Amino acid sequence: MNIAKAKTSDVKNIMTFYNSLITTMSQDPYRPKWIQGVYPSLDDIKRYCSNEECYLAVREEKIIGAVMIVHDSDENHAQIAWNVSAPKNEITTLHLLAVDPKLQGRSIGFKLMKFAENLCRDRGDKVIRLDALPENVPGNKLYRKCGYHFVSKETRFYESAGYIDFNLYELAL
């Protein structure tokens, strides 16, 4: 398995990866609440790729995992009382961590998380933040295993999905 920055030419394959994951996990109790065509949207993935924020785990030329490593604080997190104080340019937020459902439980998510941690540490970031659905038991377990600390819960409203609860985590670097 290789982890590398996605190229804009990967956008179609990345969308296929996420759409397939959404379909495959639609009945899974740990499924993401992502909606095909809404989140992640084609525009989201294009933006992440053009901003060089999309990283892919690839095996035999097939995407088996992905994560968006955004060197910025998430505007949804602005009012949160975080444990680690840092200027905006020393904060990274992770989005859309995903692993092929057929390959989950094989440390691919762990390797993507450690890749993100090393990348952020190398560029001088002070903290990585993320949010997770409380019902995503494997994801919440992974974040704690990777050293992330639970900070608080937050509820947000989305036109396409209604009210959604999130667990907020951070990792001091």
Contacts in CASP RR format, 6 or more apart in sequence:
PFRMAT RR
TARGET T0000
AUTHOR 0000-0000-0000
METHOD contacts of the structure
MODEL  1
MNIAKAKTSDVKNIMTFYNSLITTMSQDPYRPKWIQGVYPSLDDIKRYCS
NEECYLAVREEKIIGAVMIVHDSDENHAQIAWNVSAPKNEITTLHLLAVD
PKLQGRSIGFKLMKFAENLCRDRGDKVIRLDALPENVPGNKLYRKCGYHF
VSKETRFYESAGYIDFNLYELAL
1 57 0 8 1.000
1 58 0 8 1.000
1 59 0 8 1.000
1 64 0 8 1.000
1 108 0 8 1.000
1 111 0 8 1.000
2 57 0 8 1.000
2 58 0 8 1.000
2 59 0 8 1.000
3 55 0 8 1.000
3 56 0 8 1.000
3 57 0 8 1.000
3 58 0 8 1.000
3 111 0 8 1.000
3 112 0 8 1.000
3 115 0 8 1.000
4 55 0 8 1.000
4 56 0 8 1.000
4 58 0 8 1.000
5 52 0 8 1.000
5 54 0 8 1.000
5 55 0 8 1.000
5 56 0 8 1.000
6 14 0 8 1.000
6 48 0 8 1.000
6 49 0 8 1.000
6 54 0 8 1.000
6 55 0 8 1.000
6 56 0 8 1.000
6 66 0 8 1.000
7 49 0 8 1.000
8 46 0 8 1.000
8 49 0 8 1.000
8 50 0 8 1.000
10 49 0 8 1.000
10 54 0 8 1.000
10 56 0 8 1.000
10 63 0 8 1.000
11 42 0 8 1.000
11 45 0 8 1.000
11 46 0 8 1.000
11 49 0 8 1.000
13 63 0 8 1.000
14 45 0 8 1.000
14 49 0 8 1.000
14 54 0 8 1.000
14 56 0 8 1.000
14 63 0 8 1.000
14 66 0 8 1.000
15 40 0 8 1.000
15 42 0 8 1.000
15 45 0 8 1.000
17 63 0 8 1.000
17 65 0 8 1.000
17 66 0 8 1.000
17 98 0 8 1.000
17 100 0 8 1.000
18 34 0 8 1.000
18 40 0 8 1.000
18 45 0 8 1.000
18 66 0 8 1.000
18 96 0 8 1.000
18 98 0 8 1.000
19 36 0 8 1.000
19 37 0 8 1.000
21 32 0 8 1.000
21 98 0 8 1.000
21 100 0 8 1.000
21 101 0 8 1.000
22 31 0 8 1.000
22 32 0 8 1.000
22 34 0 8 1.000
22 35 0 8 1.000
22 36 0 8 1.000
23 36 0 8 1.000
24 101 0 8 1.000
25 31 0 8 1.000
25 32 0 8 1.000
25 101 0 8 1.000
28 101 0 8 1.000
29 135 0 8 1.000
30 135 0 8 1.000
30 136 0 8 1.000
30 137 0 8 1.000
30 138 0 8 1.000
30 139 0 8 1.000
32 98 0 8 1.000
32 133 0 8 1.000
32 136 0 8 1.000
33 133 0 8 1.000
33 161 0 8 1.000
33 164 0 8 1.000
34 40 0 8 1.000
35 160 0 8 1.000
35 161 0 8 1.000
38 160 0 8 1.000
38 161 0 8 1.000
39 160 0 8 1.000
40 96 0 8 1.000
45 54 0 8 1.000
48 54 0 8 1.000
48 68 0 8 1.000
48 70 0 8 1.000
48 95 0 8 1.000
48 96 0 8 1.000
51 70 0 8 1.000
53 68 0 8 1.000
53 69 0 8 1.000
53 70 0 8 1.000
53 71 0 8 1.000
54 66 0 8 1.000
54 67 0 8 1.000
54 68 0 8 1.000
55 66 0 8 1.000
55 67 0 8 1.000
55 68 0 8 1.000
55 69 0 8 1.000
55 112 0 8 1.000
55 115 0 8 1.000
55 116 0 8 1.000
55 119 0 8 1.000
56 63 0 8 1.000
56 65 0 8 1.000
56 66 0 8 1.000
57 63 0 8 1.000
57 64 0 8 1.000
57 65 0 8 1.000
57 66 0 8 1.000
57 99 0 8 1.000
57 108 0 8 1.000
57 109 0 8 1.000
57 111 0 8 1.000
57 112 0 8 1.000
58 64 0 8 1.000
63 100 0 8 1.000
64 99 0 8 1.000
64 100 0 8 1.000
64 103 0 8 1.000
64 108 0 8 1.000
65 98 0 8 1.000
65 99 0 8 1.000
65 100 0 8 1.000
65 108 0 8 1.000
65 109 0 8 1.000
65 112 0 8 1.000
66 96 0 8 1.000
66 97 0 8 1.000
66 98 0 8 1.000
66 112 0 8 1.000
67 94 0 8 1.000
67 95 0 8 1.000
67 96 0 8 1.000
67 97 0 8 1.000
67 98 0 8 1.000
67 109 0 8 1.000
67 112 0 8 1.000
67 113 0 8 1.000
67 115 0 8 1.000
67 116 0 8 1.000
68 94 0 8 1.000
68 95 0 8 1.000
68 96 0 8 1.000
69 92 0 8 1.000
69 94 0 8 1.000
69 116 0 8 1.000
69 119 0 8 1.000
69 120 0 8 1.000
70 92 0 8 1.000
70 93 0 8 1.000
70 94 0 8 1.000
70 95 0 8 1.000
71 89 0 8 1.000
71 91 0 8 1.000
71 92 0 8 1.000
71 120 0 8 1.000
71 123 0 8 1.000
71 125 0 8 1.000
72 88 0 8 1.000
72 89 0 8 1.000
72 91 0 8 1.000
72 92 0 8 1.000
72 93 0 8 1.000
73 88 0 8 1.000
73 91 0 8 1.000
73 93 0 8 1.000
73 129 0 8 1.000
74 93 0 8 1.000
74 95 0 8 1.000
74 129 0 8 1.000
74 131 0 8 1.000
76 131 0 8 1.000
76 154 0 8 1.000
76 156 0 8 1.000
77 93 0 8 1.000
77 129 0 8 1.000
77 131 0 8 1.000
77 168 0 8 1.000
80 151 0 8 1.000
80 152 0 8 1.000
80 154 0 8 1.000
80 168 0 8 1.000
81 151 0 8 1.000
81 152 0 8 1.000
82 127 0 8 1.000
82 129 0 8 1.000
82 151 0 8 1.000
82 170 0 8 1.000
83 149 0 8 1.000
83 151 0 8 1.000
83 170 0 8 1.000
83 172 0 8 1.000
84 126 0 8 1.000
84 127 0 8 1.000
84 170 0 8 1.000
84 172 0 8 1.000
86 125 0 8 1.000
86 126 0 8 1.000
86 127 0 8 1.000
87 126 0 8 1.000
90 124 0 8 1.000
90 125 0 8 1.000
90 126 0 8 1.000
90 127 0 8 1.000
91 125 0 8 1.000
91 126 0 8 1.000
91 127 0 8 1.000
91 128 0 8 1.000
91 129 0 8 1.000
92 116 0 8 1.000
92 120 0 8 1.000
92 125 0 8 1.000
92 127 0 8 1.000
92 128 0 8 1.000
92 129 0 8 1.000
93 128 0 8 1.000
93 129 0 8 1.000
93 130 0 8 1.000
94 113 0 8 1.000
94 116 0 8 1.000
94 128 0 8 1.000
94 129 0 8 1.000
94 130 0 8 1.000
95 130 0 8 1.000
97 109 0 8 1.000
97 112 0 8 1.000
97 113 0 8 1.000
97 130 0 8 1.000
97 139 0 8 1.000
99 105 0 8 1.000
99 108 0 8 1.000
99 109 0 8 1.000
99 112 0 8 1.000
100 108 0 8 1.000
104 138 0 8 1.000
105 138 0 8 1.000
109 142 0 8 1.000
110 142 0 8 1.000
110 145 0 8 1.000
110 146 0 8 1.000
113 142 0 8 1.000
113 143 0 8 1.000
113 146 0 8 1.000
114 146 0 8 1.000
116 128 0 8 1.000
117 128 0 8 1.000
117 146 0 8 1.000
117 171 0 8 1.000
117 173 0 8 1.000
120 128 0 8 1.000
120 173 0 8 1.000
121 173 0 8 1.000
124 173 0 8 1.000
125 173 0 8 1.000
126 172 0 8 1.000
126 173 0 8 1.000
127 170 0 8 1.000
127 171 0 8 1.000
127 172 0 8 1.000
127 173 0 8 1.000
128 148 0 8 1.000
128 170 0 8 1.000
128 171 0 8 1.000
128 173 0 8 1.000
129 168 0 8 1.000
129 169 0 8 1.000
129 170 0 8 1.000
129 171 0 8 1.000
130 143 0 8 1.000
130 148 0 8 1.000
130 168 0 8 1.000
130 169 0 8 1.000
130 170 0 8 1.000
131 154 0 8 1.000
131 166 0 8 1.000
131 167 0 8 1.000
131 168 0 8 1.000
131 169 0 8 1.000
132 139 0 8 1.000
132 140 0 8 1.000
132 143 0 8 1.000
132 166 0 8 1.000
132 167 0 8 1.000
132 169 0 8 1.000
133 164 0 8 1.000
133 165 0 8 1.000
133 166 0 8 1.000
133 167 0 8 1.000
134 140 0 8 1.000
134 153 0 8 1.000
134 165 0 8 1.000
134 166 0 8 1.000
134 167 0 8 1.000
140 167 0 8 1.000
143 169 0 8 1.000
144 150 0 8 1.000
146 171 0 8 1.000
147 171 0 8 1.000
148 169 0 8 1.000
148 170 0 8 1.000
148 171 0 8 1.000
149 169 0 8 1.000
149 170 0 8 1.000
149 171 0 8 1.000
149 172 0 8 1.000
150 167 0 8 1.000
150 168 0 8 1.000
150 169 0 8 1.000
151 168 0 8 1.000
151 169 0 8 1.000
151 170 0 8 1.000
152 168 0 8 1.000
153 165 0 8 1.000
153 166 0 8 1.000
153 167 0 8 1.000
153 168 0 8 1.000
154 165 0 8 1.000
154 166 0 8 1.000
154 168 0 8 1.000
155 163 0 8 1.000
155 164 0 8 1.000
155 165 0 8 1.000
155 166 0 8 1.000
156 163 0 8 1.000
156 164 0 8 1.000
156 166 0 8 1.000
157 163 0 8 1.000
157 164 0 8 1.000
158 164 0 8 1.000
END
